[in-house]
């Protein structure tokens, strides 16, 4: 498998490979407790991680890309904020504590279905009662771009993500298509499902 195109952006500290922090993350930052623990699973270069760290949250960021984490660490140093980082396959990450906010933005479809099914179960199990999951995935509503096909191992079925959180309180669910451009003028069109779901306060915390 060749290196994915977003790796090119990770080598340039001035490039915003995936843009600015997501609007739902900005909105949540005004709502979650200031002592909340946050994890960004598949953080890339950390656009959401850095925003939350600058708000003073205790943020952990994990990604399989060494260059992505290297860039995140450099950006965090430049901004004068602390981020706990780890280079690891998200499927191998061990959740050793519970989090108030778990973010997985645009990466679960990059692993096999059985793997992301297990990951979502772990997200839900390691979210404190009243905590939030923000999950964004690509779906099969359109074929993946030719240059990304080898990476899209587990595209979600349209609407499938929403059903996986049917036992939680849904604060946002969206289905849409967007176009993006990566360094090197690569343009892609992606069908997306996005959810912001809150764990009901009466659901107990679980452990592996």
Secondary structure in CASP SS format (residue, H / E / C, confidence):
PFRMAT SS
TARGET T0000
AUTHOR 0000-0000-0000
METHOD secondary structure of the structure
MODEL  1
X C 1.00
X C 1.00
X C 1.00
X C 1.00
X C 1.00
X H 1.00
X H 1.00
X H 1.00
X H 1.00
X C 1.00
X C 1.00
X C 1.00
X C 1.00
X C 1.00
X C 1.00
X C 1.00
X C 1.00
X C 1.00
X C 1.00
X C 1.00
X C 1.00
X C 1.00
X H 1.00
X H 1.00
X H 1.00
X H 1.00
X H 1.00
X H 1.00
X H 1.00
X C 1.00
X C 1.00
X C 1.00
X C 1.00
X C 1.00
X C 1.00
X C 1.00
X E 1.00
X E 1.00
X E 1.00
X E 1.00
X E 1.00
X C 1.00
X C 1.00
X C 1.00
X C 1.00
X C 1.00
X H 1.00
X H 1.00
X H 1.00
X H 1.00
X H 1.00
X H 1.00
X H 1.00
X H 1.00
X C 1.00
X C 1.00
X C 1.00
X E 1.00
X E 1.00
X E 1.00
X E 1.00
X E 1.00
X E 1.00
X C 1.00
X C 1.00
X H 1.00
X H 1.00
X H 1.00
X H 1.00
X H 1.00
X H 1.00
X H 1.00
X H 1.00
X H 1.00
X H 1.00
X H 1.00
X H 1.00
X H 1.00
X H 1.00
X C 1.00
X C 1.00
X C 1.00
X C 1.00
X E 1.00
X E 1.00
X E 1.00
X E 1.00
X C 1.00
X C 1.00
X H 1.00
X H 1.00
X H 1.00
X C 1.00
X C 1.00
X C 1.00
X C 1.00
X C 1.00
X C 1.00
X E 1.00
X E 1.00
X E 1.00
X E 1.00
X E 1.00
X E 1.00
X E 1.00
X C 1.00
X C 1.00
X H 1.00
X H 1.00
X H 1.00
X C 1.00
X C 1.00
X H 1.00
X H 1.00
X H 1.00
X H 1.00
X H 1.00
X H 1.00
X H 1.00
X H 1.00
X H 1.00
X H 1.00
X H 1.00
X H 1.00
X H 1.00
X C 1.00
X E 1.00
X E 1.00
X E 1.00
X E 1.00
X E 1.00
X E 1.00
X E 1.00
X E 1.00
X E 1.00
X E 1.00
X E 1.00
X E 1.00
X E 1.00
X C 1.00
X C 1.00
X C 1.00
X C 1.00
X C 1.00
X C 1.00
X H 1.00
X H 1.00
X H 1.00
X C 1.00
X C 1.00
X C 1.00
X C 1.00
X C 1.00
X C 1.00
X C 1.00
X E 1.00
X C 1.00
X C 1.00
X C 1.00
X H 1.00
X H 1.00
X H 1.00
X H 1.00
X H 1.00
X C 1.00
X C 1.00
X C 1.00
X C 1.00
X E 1.00
X E 1.00
X E 1.00
X E 1.00
X E 1.00
X E 1.00
X E 1.00
X E 1.00
X E 1.00
X E 1.00
X E 1.00
X E 1.00
X E 1.00
X E 1.00
X C 1.00
X C 1.00
X C 1.00
X E 1.00
X E 1.00
X E 1.00
X E 1.00
X E 1.00
X E 1.00
X E 1.00
X E 1.00
X E 1.00
X E 1.00
X E 1.00
X E 1.00
X E 1.00
X C 1.00
X C 1.00
X C 1.00
X C 1.00
X C 1.00
X C 1.00
X C 1.00
X C 1.00
X C 1.00
X C 1.00
END
